């Protein structure tokens, strides 16, 4: 797997990429992450854990049509 495309807006928003398997992701400046699966339907959101401060400890999965308003 390799990075096909990327865009760097770290001065404002974060860093976005598309992988060779067509997975698309964004790492935001607040260290949260969002990944859109290659089916362009399922979204994984990795929030910072409020207790540890680490990203990746808390993951929620959604679809394009059903996601929390705050996202």
N, CA, C and O atoms as CSV, one atom per row, in Angstrom:
chain,resi,resn,atom,element,x,y,z
A,1,UNK,N,N,0.851,-1.166,0.000
A,1,UNK,CA,C,0.000,0.000,0.000
A,1,UNK,C,C,0.904,1.239,0.000
A,1,UNK,O,O,1.959,1.251,0.635
A,2,UNK,N,N,0.476,2.270,-0.716
A,2,UNK,CA,C,1.252,3.491,-0.802
A,2,UNK,C,C,0.322,4.699,-0.913
A,2,UNK,O,O,-0.872,4.550,-1.174
A,3,UNK,N,N,0.870,5.877,-0.714
A,3,UNK,CA,C,0.099,7.115,-0.798
A,3,UNK,C,C,-0.007,7.525,-2.261
A,3,UNK,O,O,1.009,7.746,-2.921
A,4,UNK,N,N,-1.243,7.629,-2.773
A,4,UNK,CA,C,-1.463,8.050,-4.155
A,4,UNK,C,C,-1.500,9.571,-4.277
A,4,UNK,O,O,-0.895,10.143,-5.184
A,5,UNK,N,N,-2.208,10.214,-3.365
A,5,UNK,CA,C,-2.359,11.670,-3.375
A,5,UNK,C,C,-2.306,12.180,-1.948
A,5,UNK,O,O,-2.645,11.464,-1.005
A,6,UNK,N,N,-1.880,13.418,-1.799
A,6,UNK,CA,C,-1.893,14.027,-0.475
A,6,UNK,C,C,-2.004,15.528,-0.623
A,6,UNK,O,O,-1.662,16.098,-1.658
A,7,UNK,N,N,-2.488,16.152,0.431
A,7,UNK,CA,C,-2.592,17.607,0.477
A,7,UNK,C,C,-2.218,18.040,1.892
A,7,UNK,O,O,-2.652,17.443,2.877
A,8,UNK,N,N,-1.414,19.079,1.968
A,8,UNK,CA,C,-0.904,19.534,3.259
A,8,UNK,C,C,-1.450,20.924,3.566
A,8,UNK,O,O,-0.991,21.924,3.013
A,9,UNK,N,N,-2.433,20.967,4.453
A,9,UNK,CA,C,-2.986,22.219,4.961
A,9,UNK,C,C,-2.768,22.301,6.464
A,9,UNK,O,O,-3.625,22.794,7.197
A,10,UNK,N,N,-1.604,21.810,6.924
A,10,UNK,CA,C,-1.358,21.751,8.360
A,10,UNK,C,C,-1.323,23.134,9.000
A,10,UNK,O,O,-1.570,23.262,10.199
A,11,UNK,N,N,-1.025,24.156,8.232
A,11,UNK,CA,C,-1.033,25.508,8.801
A,11,UNK,C,C,-2.442,25.971,9.133
A,11,UNK,O,O,-2.619,26.904,9.917
A,12,UNK,N,N,-3.458,25.323,8.540
A,12,UNK,CA,C,-4.840,25.745,8.763
A,12,UNK,C,C,-5.738,24.626,9.299
A,12,UNK,O,O,-6.455,24.836,10.277
A,13,UNK,N,N,-5.712,23.443,8.678
A,13,UNK,CA,C,-6.647,22.365,9.025
A,13,UNK,C,C,-5.967,21.061,9.431
A,13,UNK,O,O,-6.226,20.523,10.507
A,14,UNK,N,N,-5.097,20.562,8.561
A,14,UNK,CA,C,-4.470,19.272,8.785
A,14,UNK,C,C,-3.883,18.717,7.510
A,14,UNK,O,O,-3.550,19.463,6.589
A,15,UNK,N,N,-3.756,17.398,7.459
A,15,UNK,CA,C,-3.105,16.702,6.362
A,15,UNK,C,C,-4.051,15.636,5.830
A,15,UNK,O,O,-4.563,14.825,6.602
A,16,UNK,N,N,-4.293,15.625,4.510
A,16,UNK,CA,C,-5.188,14.644,3.902
A,16,UNK,C,C,-4.446,13.759,2.924
A,16,UNK,O,O,-3.427,14.159,2.361
A,17,UNK,N,N,-4.956,12.554,2.723
A,17,UNK,CA,C,-4.285,11.612,1.831
A,17,UNK,C,C,-5.277,10.611,1.247
A,17,UNK,O,O,-6.364,10.404,1.786
A,18,UNK,N,N,-4.886,10.002,0.149
A,18,UNK,CA,C,-5.581,8.862,-0.448
A,18,UNK,C,C,-4.545,7.769,-0.641
A,18,UNK,O,O,-3.468,8.007,-1.188
A,19,UNK,N,N,-4.880,6.563,-0.186
A,19,UNK,CA,C,-3.966,5.434,-0.314
A,19,UNK,C,C,-4.259,4.644,-1.583
A,19,UNK,O,O,-5.288,4.849,-2.228
A,20,UNK,N,N,-3.360,3.750,-1.932
A,20,UNK,CA,C,-3.500,2.954,-3.146
A,20,UNK,C,C,-4.721,2.040,-3.112
A,20,UNK,O,O,-5.184,1.608,-4.167
A,21,UNK,N,N,-5.260,1.732,-1.922
A,21,UNK,CA,C,-6.475,0.920,-1.837
A,21,UNK,C,C,-7.735,1.790,-1.833
A,21,UNK,O,O,-8.828,1.299,-1.550
A,22,UNK,N,N,-7.580,3.092,-2.149
A,22,UNK,CA,C,-8.645,4.096,-2.236
A,22,UNK,C,C,-9.229,4.501,-0.889
A,22,UNK,O,O,-10.275,5.148,-0.846
A,23,UNK,N,N,-8.582,4.137,0.201
A,23,UNK,CA,C,-8.947,4.664,1.504
A,23,UNK,C,C,-8.487,6.114,1.561
A,23,UNK,O,O,-7.384,6.440,1.124
A,24,UNK,N,N,-9.342,6.984,2.104
A,24,UNK,CA,C,-9.024,8.401,2.215
A,24,UNK,C,C,-9.013,8.777,3.683
A,24,UNK,O,O,-9.867,8.331,4.449
A,25,UNK,N,N,-8.050,9.596,4.079
A,25,UNK,CA,C,-7.969,9.965,5.475
A,25,UNK,C,C,-7.513,11.387,5.675
A,25,UNK,O,O,-6.920,12.003,4.789
A,26,UNK,N,N,-7.802,11.901,6.862
A,26,UNK,CA,C,-7.373,13.231,7.261
A,26,UNK,C,C,-6.881,13.154,8.698
A,26,UNK,O,O,-7.526,12.551,9.556
A,27,UNK,N,N,-5.743,13.764,8.949
A,27,UNK,CA,C,-5.261,13.971,10.305
A,27,UNK,C,C,-5.378,15.460,10.567
A,27,UNK,O,O,-4.696,16.270,9.939
A,28,UNK,N,N,-6.248,15.811,11.497
A,28,UNK,CA,C,-6.500,17.220,11.782
A,28,UNK,C,C,-5.464,17.770,12.756
A,28,UNK,O,O,-4.793,17.009,13.453
A,29,UNK,N,N,-5.340,19.070,12.801
A,29,UNK,CA,C,-4.353,19.717,13.661
A,29,UNK,C,C,-4.577,19.456,15.151
A,29,UNK,O,O,-3.643,19.594,15.941
A,30,UNK,N,N,-5.786,19.084,15.549
A,30,UNK,CA,C,-6.038,18.763,16.959
A,30,UNK,C,C,-5.740,17.293,17.268
A,30,UNK,O,O,-6.118,16.796,18.329
A,31,UNK,N,N,-5.069,16.600,16.352
A,31,UNK,CA,C,-4.665,15.196,16.467
A,31,UNK,C,C,-5.814,14.209,16.358
A,31,UNK,O,O,-5.620,13.028,16.645
A,32,UNK,N,N,-6.992,14.638,15.959
A,32,UNK,CA,C,-8.057,13.691,15.652
A,32,UNK,C,C,-7.866,13.228,14.212
A,32,UNK,O,O,-7.188,13.884,13.421
A,33,UNK,N,N,-8.471,12.094,13.884
A,33,UNK,CA,C,-8.322,11.517,12.553
A,33,UNK,C,C,-9.678,11.048,12.039
A,33,UNK,O,O,-10.540,10.639,12.817
A,34,UNK,N,N,-9.856,11.111,10.727
A,34,UNK,CA,C,-11.064,10.614,10.105
A,34,UNK,C,C,-10.648,9.830,8.862
A,34,UNK,O,O,-9.845,10.297,8.055
A,35,UNK,N,N,-11.215,8.620,8.725
A,35,UNK,CA,C,-10.876,7.756,7.600
A,35,UNK,C,C,-12.157,7.339,6.896
A,35,UNK,O,O,-13.104,6.875,7.532
A,36,UNK,N,N,-12.180,7.507,5.577
A,36,UNK,CA,C,-13.282,7.080,4.729
A,36,UNK,C,C,-12.834,5.819,4.007
A,36,UNK,O,O,-11.862,5.848,3.253
A,37,UNK,N,N,-13.540,4.702,4.234
A,37,UNK,CA,C,-13.174,3.439,3.601
A,37,UNK,C,C,-13.283,3.528,2.086
A,37,UNK,O,O,-13.871,4.461,1.540
A,38,UNK,N,N,-12.706,2.539,1.424
A,38,UNK,CA,C,-12.693,2.533,-0.034
A,38,UNK,C,C,-14.074,2.351,-0.647
A,38,UNK,O,O,-14.236,2.518,-1.856
A,39,UNK,N,N,-15.078,2.010,0.167
A,39,UNK,CA,C,-16.446,1.907,-0.348
A,39,UNK,C,C,-17.141,3.274,-0.363
A,39,UNK,O,O,-18.280,3.386,-0.815
A,40,UNK,N,N,-16.458,4.309,0.131
A,40,UNK,CA,C,-16.972,5.686,0.197
A,40,UNK,C,C,-18.281,5.774,0.980
A,40,UNK,O,O,-19.125,6.624,0.697
A,41,UNK,N,N,-18.443,4.892,1.964
A,41,UNK,CA,C,-19.674,4.839,2.743
A,41,UNK,C,C,-19.404,4.813,4.245
A,41,UNK,O,O,-20.129,5.444,5.014
A,42,UNK,N,N,-18.372,4.092,4.668
A,42,UNK,CA,C,-18.066,3.926,6.091
A,42,UNK,C,C,-16.971,4.890,6.532
A,42,UNK,O,O,-15.944,5.035,5.869
A,43,UNK,N,N,-17.214,5.545,7.668
A,43,UNK,CA,C,-16.289,6.528,8.217
A,43,UNK,C,C,-15.864,6.083,9.612
A,43,UNK,O,O,-16.697,5.677,10.423
A,44,UNK,N,N,-14.580,6.160,9.882
A,44,UNK,CA,C,-14.048,5.919,11.230
A,44,UNK,C,C,-13.485,7.232,11.743
A,44,UNK,O,O,-12.721,7.902,11.048
A,45,UNK,N,N,-13.859,7.596,12.950
A,45,UNK,CA,C,-13.383,8.833,13.558
A,45,UNK,C,C,-12.612,8.492,14.825
A,45,UNK,O,O,-13.138,7.845,15.731
A,46,UNK,N,N,-11.371,8.929,14.878
A,46,UNK,CA,C,-10.494,8.667,16.020
A,46,UNK,C,C,-10.335,9.961,16.800
A,46,UNK,O,O,-9.683,10.902,16.347
A,47,UNK,N,N,-10.936,9.990,17.971
A,47,UNK,CA,C,-10.893,11.184,18.817
A,47,UNK,C,C,-9.785,11.045,19.850
A,47,UNK,O,O,-9.281,9.952,20.107
A,48,UNK,N,N,-9.423,12.171,20.429
A,48,UNK,CA,C,-8.476,12.142,21.536
A,48,UNK,C,C,-9.203,11.645,22.777
A,48,UNK,O,O,-10.314,12.085,23.070
A,49,UNK,N,N,-8.586,10.743,23.493
A,49,UNK,CA,C,-9.144,10.272,24.744
A,49,UNK,C,C,-8.966,11.368,25.789
A,49,UNK,O,O,-7.841,11.809,26.023
A,50,UNK,N,N,-10.047,11.816,26.423
A,50,UNK,CA,C,-9.930,12.914,27.379
A,50,UNK,C,C,-9.084,12.561,28.608
A,50,UNK,O,O,-8.535,13.450,29.258
A,51,UNK,N,N,-8.978,11.268,28.927
A,51,UNK,CA,C,-8.205,10.857,30.099
A,51,UNK,C,C,-6.710,10.734,29.803
A,51,UNK,O,O,-5.874,11.158,30.601
A,52,UNK,N,N,-6.382,10.150,28.647
A,52,UNK,CA,C,-4.969,9.912,28.329
A,52,UNK,C,C,-4.383,10.985,27.423
A,52,UNK,O,O,-3.171,11.200,27.417
A,53,UNK,N,N,-5.251,11.670,26.643
A,53,UNK,CA,C,-4.760,12.663,25.693
A,53,UNK,C,C,-4.214,12.058,24.418
A,53,UNK,O,O,-3.698,12.768,23.555
A,54,UNK,N,N,-4.328,10.736,24.300
A,54,UNK,CA,C,-3.820,10.058,23.104
A,54,UNK,C,C,-4.923,9.899,22.073
A,54,UNK,O,O,-6.089,9.708,22.418
A,55,UNK,N,N,-4.545,9.980,20.813
A,55,UNK,CA,C,-5.477,9.735,19.720
A,55,UNK,C,C,-5.446,8.252,19.387
A,55,UNK,O,O,-4.395,7.616,19.464
A,56,UNK,N,N,-6.587,7.703,19.018
A,56,UNK,CA,C,-6.658,6.309,18.628
A,56,UNK,C,C,-7.270,5.424,19.687
A,56,UNK,O,O,-7.686,4.303,19.396
A,57,UNK,N,N,-7.330,5.917,20.922
A,57,UNK,CA,C,-7.936,5.122,21.976
A,57,UNK,C,C,-9.450,5.080,21.844
A,57,UNK,O,O,-10.091,4.140,22.314
A,58,UNK,N,N,-10.027,6.099,21.202
A,58,UNK,CA,C,-11.470,6.197,21.054
A,58,UNK,C,C,-11.806,6.267,19.571
A,58,UNK,O,O,-11.464,7.237,18.893
A,59,UNK,N,N,-12.472,5.240,19.076
A,59,UNK,CA,C,-12.869,5.212,17.663
A,59,UNK,C,C,-14.374,5.021,17.583
A,59,UNK,O,O,-14.937,4.156,18.255
A,60,UNK,N,N,-15.019,5.833,16.757
A,60,UNK,CA,C,-16.437,5.644,16.479
A,60,UNK,C,C,-16.605,5.438,14.983
A,60,UNK,O,O,-15.904,6.054,14.180
A,61,UNK,N,N,-17.530,4.579,14.616
A,61,UNK,CA,C,-17.768,4.262,13.206
A,61,UNK,C,C,-19.146,4.763,12.802
A,61,UNK,O,O,-20.118,4.643,13.548
A,62,UNK,N,N,-19.203,5.325,11.608
A,62,UNK,CA,C,-20.431,5.930,11.095
A,62,UNK,C,C,-20.544,5.629,9.611
A,62,UNK,O,O,-19.660,5.012,9.016
A,63,UNK,N,N,-21.643,6.075,9.027
A,63,UNK,CA,C,-21.792,6.013,7.580
A,63,UNK,C,C,-21.968,7.435,7.060
A,63,UNK,O,O,-22.169,8.370,7.834
A,64,UNK,N,N,-21.892,7.580,5.769
A,64,UNK,CA,C,-22.033,8.893,5.151
A,64,UNK,C,C,-23.362,9.525,5.533
A,64,UNK,O,O,-23.428,10.741,5.714
A,65,UNK,N,N,-24.410,8.745,5.659
A,65,UNK,CA,C,-25.734,9.289,5.963
A,65,UNK,C,C,-26.064,9.390,7.439
A,65,UNK,O,O,-27.018,10.076,7.805
A,66,UNK,N,N,-25.304,8.730,8.293
A,66,UNK,CA,C,-25.591,8.750,9.725
A,66,UNK,C,C,-24.315,9.015,10.513
A,66,UNK,O,O,-23.485,8.126,10.703
A,67,UNK,N,N,-24.181,10.227,10.957
A,67,UNK,CA,C,-23.023,10.614,11.754
A,67,UNK,C,C,-23.444,11.709,12.725
A,67,UNK,O,O,-24.424,12.410,12.475
A,68,UNK,N,N,-22.722,11.865,13.820
A,68,UNK,CA,C,-23.080,12.888,14.793
A,68,UNK,C,C,-22.958,14.295,14.206
A,68,UNK,O,O,-22.076,14.555,13.388
A,69,UNK,N,N,-23.817,15.173,14.611
A,69,UNK,CA,C,-23.822,16.537,14.080
A,69,UNK,C,C,-22.492,17.248,14.322
A,69,UNK,O,O,-22.072,18.055,13.492
A,70,UNK,N,N,-21.824,16.968,15.438
A,70,UNK,CA,C,-20.578,17.655,15.748
A,70,UNK,C,C,-19.433,17.287,14.798
A,70,UNK,O,O,-18.430,17.998,14.743
A,71,UNK,N,N,-19.565,16.203,14.061
A,71,UNK,CA,C,-18.539,15.853,13.079
A,71,UNK,C,C,-18.764,16.620,11.793
A,71,UNK,O,O,-18.002,16.463,10.840
